[in-house]
């Protein structure tokens, strides 16, 4: 029986005109099977699909909806600014205000350049790091995803891992050859790479809390070791906080763990639900960017008033510390409830959480890197995913994605979700 007939019809129609029927691969449900849901609307922590069904949402547009969908103040701000024009291709005061707001929250950022996506931000940050250092090589970590830039699609986790794809065709070997990958949470492996090629490494880019092989936190002292190694070798340390920025704390992972990177990339939350990215860092590094310096980067829609207004409104609302206290409390409650429900059903899971990011891995072994994450039972997760859909809970359609809790998730909603999980685990 097809419980999603309209979504199924839309998916068949979409496949005729869009590769795979989706505009981003993980949406295709290849990691869990079945037909992707087509969404009609969202409000607070709820989604409504084309077939008229309602779901408690733990995807949150992959992270930016930290206050919930269609927050009235953000929607009103977008509507107001839209009456004055949607894009000018010229500077506005709003861009300055958003940059100032971000810099206040991130002391490591002295100057900031806006982009239209997180991928643009990470690609640009790496180009700037190479221009600043005069070096070619970069280091990334297995299972970390930093967007679909050529040099970053090497052991990239997330959608690539879910689909079982090799390092992407179309990426030239000579580009990939300048990308060195090491396991996450493995200090000796990073030290060995720097002992061999430290003078050639322009940048280390890292998700300080990984979200793209599921939520994987850094082990105690790990980020400090990464900071010490890069500083010793004159290598630019880039924190990719596209996912963690304003999510795991107002000042991101660098505030939560007390580490100061040289550069930071941001996205998701700073767009308030609209497409925005940003990269920033030390003044001497950012002054390499055109028109001040020789490293070229541009974007016609970067800093457009709609996206900047949405982000600015959201960041100002997030100044309220009660929001983060609520997120911490209800996400902790959710993870504890999932763990108990799995145990009652005799299902082996290990849950990781940092702030309002979390993942329940279908494995009995602690998950600290890509090797341990990859041991998860993907078929069991797929069964759980569909059982949760039937119970009215929408999770990310991949074992290797984090779940996101919003301020709109109340205690009552969390309890409903845990009750749904008890029923779903019984079907695994």
LUMPAZA-376628 format. One record per residue (C-alpha): x negated, y negated, z negated; residue in three letters. Coordinates in Angstrom, 2 decimals. Layout:
N
+---------+---------+---------+------+
!      xx !      yy !      zz ! code !
+---------+---------+---------+------+
!       X !       Y !       Z !  ala !
...
+---------+---------+---------+------+
END
This chain:
428
+---------+---------+---------+------+
!      xx !      yy !      zz ! code !
+---------+---------+---------+------+
!    0.00 !    0.00 !    0.00 !  unk !
!   -1.36 !   -3.42 !    1.00 !  unk !
!   -0.76 !   -5.83 !   -1.86 !  unk !
!   -2.17 !   -8.76 !    0.10 !  unk !
!   -0.39 !   -8.70 !    3.51 !  unk !
!   -0.77 !  -12.40 !    4.29 !  unk !
!   -4.44 !  -12.46 !    3.29 !  unk !
!   -4.97 !   -9.39 !    5.46 !  unk !
!   -3.32 !  -11.07 !    8.45 !  unk !
!   -5.40 !  -14.20 !    7.93 !  unk !
!   -8.58 !  -12.14 !    7.65 !  unk !
!   -7.90 !  -10.36 !   10.95 !  unk !
!   -7.22 !  -13.72 !   12.58 !  unk !
!  -10.37 !  -15.23 !   11.07 !  unk !
!  -12.58 !  -12.40 !   12.36 !  unk !
!  -11.69 !  -13.40 !   15.91 !  unk !
!  -13.19 !  -16.87 !   15.55 !  unk !
!  -15.56 !  -16.80 !   12.52 !  unk !
!  -18.46 !  -14.30 !   12.12 !  unk !
!  -17.19 !  -11.63 !    9.73 !  unk !
!  -14.10 !  -13.74 !    9.13 !  unk !
!  -15.83 !  -15.87 !    6.50 !  unk !
!  -18.03 !  -18.94 !    6.32 !  unk !
!  -20.31 !  -17.51 !    3.62 !  unk !
!  -21.16 !  -13.77 !    3.55 !  unk !
!  -20.30 !  -12.83 !   -0.05 !  unk !
!  -16.71 !  -13.95 !    0.53 !  unk !
!  -16.20 !  -10.98 !    2.87 !  unk !
!  -15.84 !   -8.51 !   -0.05 !  unk !
!  -18.47 !   -6.20 !    1.51 !  unk !
!  -19.92 !   -5.61 !   -1.96 !  unk !
!  -16.59 !   -4.36 !   -3.37 !  unk !
!  -14.59 !   -3.25 !   -0.35 !  unk !
!  -11.14 !   -4.35 !    0.66 !  unk !
!   -9.76 !   -7.57 !    2.08 !  unk !
!  -10.85 !  -10.97 !    0.83 !  unk !
!   -8.16 !  -13.14 !   -0.69 !  unk !
!   -7.29 !  -16.36 !    1.09 !  unk !
!   -6.63 !  -19.11 !   -1.43 !  unk !
!   -3.87 !  -21.67 !   -1.08 !  unk !
!   -4.37 !  -23.76 !   -4.22 !  unk !
!   -5.99 !  -23.98 !   -7.62 !  unk !
!   -5.29 !  -25.80 !  -10.87 !  unk !
!   -7.17 !  -25.62 !  -14.14 !  unk !
!   -8.50 !  -22.07 !  -14.47 !  unk !
!   -5.97 !  -20.55 !  -12.05 !  unk !
!   -6.12 !  -19.66 !   -8.35 !  unk !
!   -3.09 !  -19.01 !   -6.14 !  unk !
!   -3.52 !  -16.90 !   -3.01 !  unk !
!   -1.71 !  -16.90 !    0.31 !  unk !
!    0.51 !  -14.04 !   -0.90 !  unk !
!    1.76 !  -16.08 !   -3.85 !  unk !
!   -0.20 !  -14.27 !   -6.56 !  unk !
!   -1.87 !  -16.08 !   -9.46 !  unk !
!   -5.31 !  -15.26 !  -10.89 !  unk !
!   -7.42 !  -16.38 !  -13.82 !  unk !
!  -10.54 !  -17.61 !  -12.02 !  unk !
!  -14.10 !  -16.87 !  -13.14 !  unk !
!  -15.78 !  -17.96 !   -9.89 !  unk !
!  -15.01 !  -21.66 !  -10.15 !  unk !
!  -16.11 !  -22.28 !   -6.55 !  unk !
!  -19.38 !  -20.60 !   -7.56 !  unk !
!  -20.01 !  -22.92 !  -10.49 !  unk !
!  -19.05 !  -26.56 !   -9.90 !  unk !
!  -15.58 !  -26.41 !  -11.46 !  unk !
!  -16.86 !  -26.70 !  -15.02 !  unk !
!  -13.82 !  -28.78 !  -16.02 !  unk !
!  -11.39 !  -26.61 !  -14.08 !  unk !
!   -9.86 !  -26.99 !  -10.63 !  unk !
!   -8.17 !  -30.20 !   -9.51 !  unk !
!   -9.06 !  -32.16 !  -12.63 !  unk !
!   -6.69 !  -35.14 !  -12.57 !  unk !
!   -9.33 !  -37.82 !  -13.19 !  unk !
!  -11.61 !  -36.45 !  -10.46 !  unk !
!   -8.76 !  -36.14 !   -7.97 !  unk !
!   -7.60 !  -39.69 !   -8.73 !  unk !
!  -11.15 !  -41.04 !   -8.28 !  unk !
!  -11.51 !  -39.28 !   -4.91 !  unk !
!   -8.14 !  -40.60 !   -3.73 !  unk !
!   -9.01 !  -44.15 !   -4.73 !  unk !
!  -12.43 !  -44.24 !   -3.08 !  unk !
!  -11.10 !  -42.57 !    0.09 !  unk !
!   -8.90 !  -45.59 !    0.77 !  unk !
!  -12.08 !  -47.63 !    1.28 !  unk !
!  -13.66 !  -45.20 !    3.77 !  unk !
!  -15.14 !  -41.73 !    3.66 !  unk !
!  -18.65 !  -42.26 !    5.04 !  unk !
!  -20.69 !  -45.23 !    6.17 !  unk !
!  -24.18 !  -43.96 !    6.98 !  unk !
!  -25.39 !  -46.90 !    4.91 !  unk !
!  -26.25 !  -47.37 !    1.22 !  unk !
!  -23.61 !  -47.81 !   -1.46 !  unk !
!  -23.82 !  -48.77 !   -5.12 !  unk !
!  -22.21 !  -45.45 !   -6.03 !  unk !
!  -25.36 !  -43.60 !   -4.91 !  unk !
!  -27.44 !  -45.63 !   -7.33 !  unk !
!  -25.01 !  -44.94 !  -10.18 !  unk !
!  -25.10 !  -41.17 !   -9.58 !  unk !
!  -28.90 !  -41.16 !   -9.42 !  unk !
!  -29.08 !  -43.17 !  -12.65 !  unk !
!  -26.64 !  -40.79 !  -14.36 !  unk !
!  -28.71 !  -37.74 !  -13.39 !  unk !
!  -32.01 !  -39.35 !  -14.39 !  unk !
!  -30.60 !  -40.21 !  -17.84 !  unk !
!  -29.77 !  -36.55 !  -18.37 !  unk !
!  -33.06 !  -35.19 !  -16.93 !  unk !
!  -36.12 !  -37.07 !  -18.21 !  unk !
!  -38.34 !  -35.01 !  -15.87 !  unk !
!  -36.69 !  -36.73 !  -12.90 !  unk !
!  -38.04 !  -40.22 !  -12.27 !  unk !
!  -36.70 !  -40.54 !   -8.72 !  unk !
!  -33.93 !  -38.66 !   -6.92 !  unk !
!  -32.86 !  -38.08 !   -3.31 !  unk !
!  -29.31 !  -36.91 !   -2.57 !  unk !
!  -28.50 !  -34.23 !    0.00 !  unk !
!  -25.29 !  -32.50 !    1.05 !  unk !
!  -26.09 !  -29.00 !   -0.25 !  unk !
!  -28.29 !  -27.06 !   -2.62 !  unk !
!  -29.99 !  -25.38 !    0.34 !  unk !
!  -31.00 !  -28.78 !    1.70 !  unk !
!  -32.29 !  -29.73 !   -1.74 !  unk !
!  -34.54 !  -26.69 !   -2.14 !  unk !
!  -35.85 !  -26.83 !    1.43 !  unk !
!  -36.68 !  -30.50 !    0.98 !  unk !
!  -38.30 !  -30.02 !   -2.41 !  unk !
!  -40.64 !  -27.38 !   -1.00 !  unk !
!  -41.57 !  -29.59 !    1.95 !  unk !
!  -42.36 !  -32.44 !   -0.41 !  unk !
!  -44.42 !  -30.15 !   -2.67 !  unk !
!  -46.43 !  -28.99 !    0.33 !  unk !
!  -46.92 !  -32.56 !    1.48 !  unk !
!  -47.96 !  -33.69 !   -1.99 !  unk !
!  -50.47 !  -30.87 !   -2.58 !  unk !
!  -51.68 !  -30.29 !    0.97 !  unk !
!  -51.20 !  -26.54 !    0.39 !  unk !
!  -49.13 !  -24.02 !    2.36 !  unk !
!  -48.08 !  -21.15 !    0.10 !  unk !
!  -45.12 !  -20.97 !   -2.25 !  unk !
!  -44.18 !  -18.48 !   -4.96 !  unk !
!  -40.63 !  -17.31 !   -5.59 !  unk !
!  -39.21 !  -14.51 !   -7.71 !  unk !
!  -37.56 !  -11.26 !   -6.66 !  unk !
!  -33.79 !  -11.54 !   -6.79 !  unk !
!  -33.77 !  -15.34 !   -6.97 !  unk !
!  -31.82 !  -17.15 !   -4.26 !  unk !
!  -32.60 !  -20.73 !   -3.32 !  unk !
!  -30.45 !  -21.19 !   -0.25 !  unk !
!  -30.89 !  -19.87 !    3.26 !  unk !
!  -34.03 !  -21.75 !    4.27 !  unk !
!  -36.41 !  -19.55 !    6.27 !  unk !
!  -39.24 !  -19.43 !    3.74 !  unk !
!  -36.81 !  -18.57 !    0.94 !  unk !
!  -35.04 !  -15.56 !    2.47 !  unk !
!  -37.54 !  -13.13 !    1.04 !  unk !
!  -36.24 !  -10.75 !   -1.66 !  unk !
!  -33.47 !  -13.26 !   -2.16 !  unk !
!  -30.88 !  -11.40 !   -4.22 !  unk !
!  -27.23 !  -12.46 !   -4.25 !  unk !
!  -25.38 !  -12.00 !   -0.95 !  unk !
!  -28.44 !  -10.51 !    0.70 !  unk !
!  -28.72 !   -7.86 !   -2.01 !  unk !
!  -24.99 !   -7.20 !   -1.99 !  unk !
!  -24.93 !   -6.61 !    1.77 !  unk !
!  -28.08 !   -4.52 !    1.66 !  unk !
!  -29.73 !   -6.66 !    4.32 !  unk !
!  -33.47 !   -6.68 !    4.91 !  unk !
!  -35.37 !   -9.95 !    4.72 !  unk !
!  -33.32 !  -11.78 !    7.31 !  unk !
!  -33.89 !  -11.30 !   11.04 !  unk !
!  -34.62 !  -14.64 !   12.63 !  unk !
!  -37.15 !  -15.57 !    9.97 !  unk !
!  -40.56 !  -15.74 !   11.65 !  unk !
!  -43.28 !  -13.56 !   10.10 !  unk !
!  -45.66 !  -16.50 !   10.01 !  unk !
!  -43.15 !  -18.40 !    7.88 !  unk !
!  -42.48 !  -15.51 !    5.53 !  unk !
!  -46.22 !  -14.86 !    5.21 !  unk !
!  -46.59 !  -18.07 !    3.21 !  unk !
!  -44.00 !  -16.92 !    0.64 !  unk !
!  -45.32 !  -14.80 !   -2.23 !  unk !
!  -42.78 !  -12.95 !   -4.37 !  unk !
!  -43.29 !  -11.71 !   -7.91 !  unk !
!  -40.94 !  -10.05 !  -10.42 !  unk !
!  -38.98 !  -12.34 !  -12.73 !  unk !
!  -39.94 !  -12.24 !  -16.42 !  unk !
!  -43.37 !  -10.74 !  -15.60 !  unk !
!  -46.18 !  -13.07 !  -16.72 !  unk !
!  -49.11 !  -10.77 !  -15.77 !  unk !
!  -47.78 !  -10.47 !  -12.21 !  unk !
!  -47.69 !  -14.25 !  -11.84 !  unk !
!  -51.15 !  -14.60 !  -13.36 !  unk !
!  -52.51 !  -12.04 !  -10.88 !  unk !
!  -51.09 !  -13.98 !   -7.92 !  unk !
!  -52.68 !  -17.20 !   -9.14 !  unk !
!  -56.00 !  -15.49 !   -9.84 !  unk !
!  -56.06 !  -14.46 !   -6.21 !  unk !
!  -54.54 !  -17.45 !   -4.39 !  unk !
!  -54.06 !  -20.27 !   -6.92 !  unk !
!  -55.85 !  -22.89 !   -4.82 !  unk !
!  -53.49 !  -22.23 !   -1.89 !  unk !
!  -50.18 !  -22.37 !   -3.77 !  unk !
!  -48.23 !  -25.60 !   -3.31 !  unk !
!  -45.22 !  -24.74 !   -5.44 !  unk !
!  -43.53 !  -22.21 !   -7.66 !  unk !
!  -39.74 !  -22.34 !   -7.34 !  unk !
!  -37.68 !  -20.58 !   -9.98 !  unk !
!  -34.12 !  -20.29 !  -11.20 !  unk !
!  -34.87 !  -20.85 !  -14.91 !  unk !
!  -31.78 !  -18.76 !  -15.63 !  unk !
!  -31.19 !  -16.49 !  -12.67 !  unk !
!  -27.64 !  -16.48 !  -11.36 !  unk !
!  -28.10 !  -14.75 !   -8.04 !  unk !
!  -28.81 !  -11.21 !   -9.18 !  unk !
!  -26.23 !  -11.70 !  -11.88 !  unk !
!  -27.01 !  -13.77 !  -14.95 !  unk !
!  -30.56 !  -12.94 !  -16.06 !  unk !
!  -32.09 !  -15.16 !  -18.77 !  unk !
!  -35.80 !  -15.82 !  -19.18 !  unk !
!  -37.44 !  -13.81 !  -21.93 !  unk !
!  -38.87 !  -15.74 !  -24.86 !  unk !
!  -41.95 !  -17.70 !  -23.84 !  unk !
!  -41.64 !  -16.84 !  -20.14 !  unk !
!  -40.80 !  -20.30 !  -18.79 !  unk !
!  -43.56 !  -21.85 !  -20.90 !  unk !
!  -46.03 !  -19.38 !  -19.40 !  unk !
!  -44.88 !  -20.33 !  -15.89 !  unk !
!  -45.31 !  -24.00 !  -16.80 !  unk !
!  -48.83 !  -23.39 !  -18.20 !  unk !
!  -50.00 !  -21.38 !  -15.18 !  unk !
!  -48.76 !  -23.90 !  -12.62 !  unk !
!  -50.22 !  -26.85 !  -14.54 !  unk !
!  -53.59 !  -25.12 !  -14.74 !  unk !
!  -53.73 !  -24.68 !  -10.97 !  unk !
!  -52.28 !  -28.05 !   -9.92 !  unk !
!  -49.20 !  -26.35 !   -8.47 !  unk !
!  -45.82 !  -28.09 !   -8.38 !  unk !
!  -43.28 !  -26.33 !  -10.61 !  unk !
!  -39.75 !  -26.61 !   -9.20 !  unk !
!  -36.78 !  -25.69 !  -11.35 !  unk !
!  -33.90 !  -24.74 !   -9.09 !  unk !
!  -31.04 !  -25.93 !  -11.30 !  unk !
!  -28.43 !  -25.96 !   -8.55 !  unk !
!  -26.52 !  -23.43 !  -10.65 !  unk !
!  -27.74 !  -24.19 !  -14.19 !  unk !
!  -27.81 !  -27.97 !  -13.95 !  unk !
!  -25.19 !  -29.52 !  -16.26 !  unk !
!  -23.94 !  -25.95 !  -16.74 !  unk !
!  -26.06 !  -24.26 !  -19.43 !  unk !
!  -26.47 !  -27.64 !  -21.14 !  unk !
!  -25.85 !  -31.25 !  -20.14 !  unk !
!  -29.58 !  -31.49 !  -19.38 !  unk !
!  -29.64 !  -28.06 !  -17.79 !  unk !
!  -32.02 !  -25.20 !  -18.49 !  unk !
!  -34.92 !  -27.60 !  -19.01 !  unk !
!  -33.07 !  -29.11 !  -21.96 !  unk !
!  -31.97 !  -25.73 !  -23.30 !  unk !
!  -35.47 !  -24.24 !  -23.18 !  unk !
!  -37.56 !  -27.37 !  -23.68 !  unk !
!  -39.63 !  -27.05 !  -20.49 !  unk !
!  -40.53 !  -29.96 !  -18.20 !  unk !
!  -40.87 !  -29.08 !  -14.50 !  unk !
!  -42.48 !  -31.32 !  -11.88 !  unk !
!  -39.43 !  -31.23 !   -9.62 !  unk !
!  -35.79 !  -30.23 !  -10.00 !  unk !
!  -33.12 !  -29.32 !   -7.49 !  unk !
!  -29.45 !  -29.82 !   -8.32 !  unk !
!  -26.05 !  -29.22 !   -6.77 !  unk !
!  -22.72 !  -27.65 !   -7.73 !  unk !
!  -21.57 !  -29.69 !  -10.74 !  unk !
!  -23.05 !  -33.02 !   -9.60 !  unk !
!  -20.59 !  -32.92 !   -6.69 !  unk !
!  -17.47 !  -32.45 !   -8.81 !  unk !
!  -16.19 !  -29.88 !   -6.31 !  unk !
!  -17.40 !  -31.63 !   -3.15 !  unk !
!  -20.61 !  -30.82 !   -1.22 !  unk !
!  -23.62 !  -32.44 !   -2.91 !  unk !
!  -27.22 !  -31.51 !   -3.59 !  unk !
!  -30.21 !  -33.42 !   -4.91 !  unk !
!  -33.92 !  -33.07 !   -5.46 !  unk !
!  -36.05 !  -35.21 !   -7.71 !  unk !
!  -39.09 !  -35.29 !   -9.90 !  unk !
!  -42.17 !  -37.22 !  -10.85 !  unk !
!  -42.54 !  -40.64 !   -9.29 !  unk !
!  -45.88 !  -39.84 !   -7.60 !  unk !
!  -44.38 !  -36.75 !   -5.96 !  unk !
!  -41.14 !  -38.39 !   -4.84 !  unk !
!  -43.03 !  -41.36 !   -3.40 !  unk !
!  -44.27 !  -38.93 !   -0.74 !  unk !
!  -40.74 !  -38.96 !    0.74 !  unk !
!  -39.98 !  -41.18 !    3.75 !  unk !
!  -39.59 !  -44.10 !    4.11 !  unk !
!  -42.08 !  -44.68 !    1.27 !  unk !
!  -44.31 !  -41.74 !    2.17 !  unk !
!  -45.00 !  -39.45 !    5.14 !  unk !
!  -42.77 !  -36.46 !    4.24 !  unk !
!  -39.61 !  -36.73 !    6.32 !  unk !
!  -36.18 !  -35.85 !    4.97 !  unk !
!  -32.81 !  -37.20 !    6.05 !  unk !
!  -29.07 !  -36.54 !    6.03 !  unk !
!  -26.26 !  -38.52 !    7.66 !  unk !
!  -23.66 !  -37.62 !    5.03 !  unk !
!  -26.03 !  -37.60 !    2.05 !  unk !
!  -24.60 !  -39.77 !   -0.70 !  unk !
!  -21.20 !  -40.17 !    0.97 !  unk !
!  -18.75 !  -42.00 !   -1.31 !  unk !
!  -16.26 !  -39.14 !   -1.72 !  unk !
!  -18.79 !  -36.61 !   -2.99 !  unk !
!  -20.71 !  -39.14 !   -5.07 !  unk !
!  -17.52 !  -40.40 !   -6.73 !  unk !
!  -16.35 !  -36.88 !   -7.56 !  unk !
!  -19.72 !  -36.02 !   -9.07 !  unk !
!  -20.07 !  -39.26 !  -10.96 !  unk !
!  -16.62 !  -38.90 !  -12.48 !  unk !
!  -17.35 !  -35.33 !  -13.58 !  unk !
!  -20.75 !  -36.15 !  -15.10 !  unk !
!  -19.28 !  -39.00 !  -17.12 !  unk !
!  -16.59 !  -36.67 !  -18.48 !  unk !
!  -19.28 !  -34.13 !  -19.37 !  unk !
!  -20.96 !  -36.58 !  -21.75 !  unk !
!  -18.50 !  -35.29 !  -24.36 !  unk !
!  -20.44 !  -32.68 !  -26.42 !  unk !
!  -17.19 !  -30.96 !  -27.42 !  unk !
!  -16.97 !  -29.63 !  -23.87 !  unk !
!  -20.21 !  -27.68 !  -24.21 !  unk !
!  -19.30 !  -26.46 !  -27.69 !  unk !
!  -16.02 !  -25.11 !  -26.28 !  unk !
!  -17.75 !  -23.47 !  -23.30 !  unk !
!  -20.31 !  -21.79 !  -25.55 !  unk !
!  -17.65 !  -20.46 !  -27.92 !  unk !
!  -15.14 !  -19.10 !  -25.41 !  unk !
!  -17.79 !  -17.54 !  -23.15 !  unk !
!  -19.32 !  -15.78 !  -26.15 !  unk !
!  -15.84 !  -14.51 !  -27.02 !  unk !
!  -15.28 !  -13.30 !  -23.44 !  unk !
!  -18.57 !  -11.37 !  -23.33 !  unk !
!  -17.92 !   -9.75 !  -26.72 !  unk !
!  -14.45 !   -8.72 !  -25.57 !  unk !
!  -15.74 !   -7.21 !  -22.32 !  unk !
!  -18.44 !   -5.29 !  -24.18 !  unk !
!  -15.94 !   -3.88 !  -26.66 !  unk !
!  -13.46 !   -2.97 !  -23.92 !  unk !
!  -16.12 !   -1.15 !  -21.91 !  unk !
!  -17.30 !    0.75 !  -24.98 !  unk !
!  -13.75 !    1.83 !  -25.82 !  unk !
!  -13.38 !    3.19 !  -22.28 !  unk !
!  -16.74 !    4.99 !  -22.38 !  unk !
!  -18.17 !    2.81 !  -19.59 !  unk !
!  -21.82 !    1.77 !  -19.81 !  unk !
!  -22.30 !   -1.97 !  -19.40 !  unk !
!  -24.89 !   -4.52 !  -20.42 !  unk !
!  -23.81 !   -8.16 !  -20.58 !  unk !
!  -26.10 !  -11.16 !  -20.22 !  unk !
!  -24.99 !  -14.69 !  -21.10 !  unk !
!  -26.49 !  -18.16 !  -21.16 !  unk !
!  -24.02 !  -20.90 !  -22.05 !  unk !
!  -20.98 !  -20.51 !  -19.81 !  unk !
!  -22.71 !  -18.21 !  -17.29 !  unk !
!  -22.43 !  -14.45 !  -17.79 !  unk !
!  -22.52 !  -11.07 !  -16.06 !  unk !
!  -21.44 !   -7.59 !  -17.11 !  unk !
!  -23.85 !   -5.18 !  -15.41 !  unk !
!  -22.63 !   -1.61 !  -14.95 !  unk !
!  -25.77 !   -0.04 !  -16.38 !  unk !
!  -27.02 !    1.18 !  -19.75 !  unk !
!  -30.44 !   -0.45 !  -19.40 !  unk !
!  -31.24 !   -4.06 !  -20.37 !  unk !
!  -31.31 !   -6.26 !  -17.26 !  unk !
!  -34.39 !   -8.51 !  -17.17 !  unk !
!  -35.31 !   -8.61 !  -13.46 !  unk !
!  -34.21 !   -7.45 !  -10.01 !  unk !
!  -35.45 !   -3.87 !  -10.51 !  unk !
!  -33.27 !   -3.38 !  -13.58 !  unk !
!  -30.31 !   -5.27 !  -12.08 !  unk !
!  -30.43 !   -3.07 !   -8.98 !  unk !
!  -29.85 !    0.05 !  -11.12 !  unk !
!  -26.28 !   -1.10 !  -11.74 !  unk !
!  -23.47 !    1.19 !  -10.53 !  unk !
!  -22.07 !   -0.90 !   -7.67 !  unk !
!  -19.23 !    1.53 !   -6.93 !  unk !
!  -18.06 !    1.37 !  -10.54 !  unk !
!  -18.19 !   -2.42 !  -10.39 !  unk !
!  -16.11 !   -2.34 !   -7.19 !  unk !
!  -13.43 !   -0.25 !   -8.89 !  unk !
!  -13.44 !   -2.61 !  -11.87 !  unk !
!  -13.24 !   -5.66 !   -9.60 !  unk !
!  -10.12 !   -4.42 !   -7.83 !  unk !
!   -8.53 !   -3.29 !  -11.09 !  unk !
!   -9.06 !   -6.78 !  -12.47 !  unk !
!   -7.49 !   -8.29 !   -9.35 !  unk !
!   -4.44 !   -6.14 !   -9.97 !  unk !
!   -4.35 !   -7.50 !  -13.53 !  unk !
!   -4.53 !  -11.07 !  -12.25 !  unk !
!   -8.22 !  -11.85 !  -12.88 !  unk !
!  -10.50 !  -13.07 !  -10.09 !  unk !
!  -14.20 !  -12.24 !  -10.51 !  unk !
!  -17.05 !  -12.77 !   -8.06 !  unk !
!  -16.85 !   -9.98 !   -5.44 !  unk !
!  -20.38 !   -8.76 !   -6.16 !  unk !
!  -22.18 !   -7.10 !   -9.05 !  unk !
!  -25.02 !   -9.53 !   -8.41 !  unk !
!  -23.25 !  -12.82 !   -9.08 !  unk !
!  -22.69 !  -14.68 !  -12.33 !  unk !
!  -19.26 !  -15.44 !  -13.71 !  unk !
!  -18.49 !  -19.03 !  -14.70 !  unk !
!  -16.21 !  -20.18 !  -17.50 !  unk !
!  -14.61 !  -23.63 !  -17.41 !  unk !
!  -13.33 !  -26.04 !  -20.03 !  unk !
!   -9.84 !  -25.11 !  -18.82 !  unk !
!  -10.29 !  -21.54 !  -20.12 !  unk !
!   -8.49 !  -21.60 !  -23.46 !  unk !
!   -8.67 !  -18.99 !  -26.21 !  unk !
!   -5.34 !  -17.64 !  -25.03 !  unk !
!   -6.67 !  -17.26 !  -21.47 !  unk !
!   -9.78 !  -15.50 !  -22.75 !  unk !
!   -7.63 !  -13.09 !  -24.74 !  unk !
!   -5.50 !  -12.37 !  -21.68 !  unk !
!   -8.68 !  -11.67 !  -19.71 !  unk !
!  -10.00 !   -9.26 !  -22.34 !  unk !
!   -6.63 !   -7.45 !  -22.38 !  unk !
!   -6.86 !   -7.14 !  -18.58 !  unk !
!  -10.41 !   -5.80 !  -18.89 !  unk !
!   -9.25 !   -3.04 !  -21.25 !  unk !
!   -6.81 !   -1.83 !  -18.60 !  unk !
!   -9.36 !   -2.22 !  -15.81 !  unk !
!  -12.17 !   -0.34 !  -17.58 !  unk !
!   -9.79 !    2.57 !  -18.08 !  unk !
!   -9.56 !    2.87 !  -14.27 !  unk !
!  -13.35 !    2.82 !  -13.67 !  unk !
+---------+---------+---------+------+
END
